[in-house]
Amino acid sequence: MPREIDRKRFWVVAATLWLATLSVCASAAQPAVTRVTYSHDIAPIILAQCAPCHHPDSVAPFPLLTYPEVQQKAQMIAAVTSSGYMPPWHAASHSLYRGARYLTTE
């Protein structure tokens, strides 16, 4: 009878270790998901790079100060920033300038 209990313990411990190993491997195999949010990721860029011109009574044709304003123009913002059309910077790009509006690829 003690031998039977030892066998049962062995299989219980072995099964537990096997399940623990599977769960660790499964969680390690899944890539970490980074969630992009407006308030954390997008708004700081918009406020720093777009809002200086895109606010009411400014040279830009529409404001970009709130989430609904940015959401309404999201496709256009993506198109003009990826093409390099915005933010506008017409000075020679071979030097660094104070106040230059550059977007990085990050």
Secondary structure, DSSP 8 states (H G I E B T S, - for coil): -HHHHHHHHHHHHHHHHHHHHHHHHHHHHS-------IIIIIHHHHHHHTTTTSSTTSSSSS---SHHHHHHTHHHHHHHHHHT-SS---S-TTS--TT-------
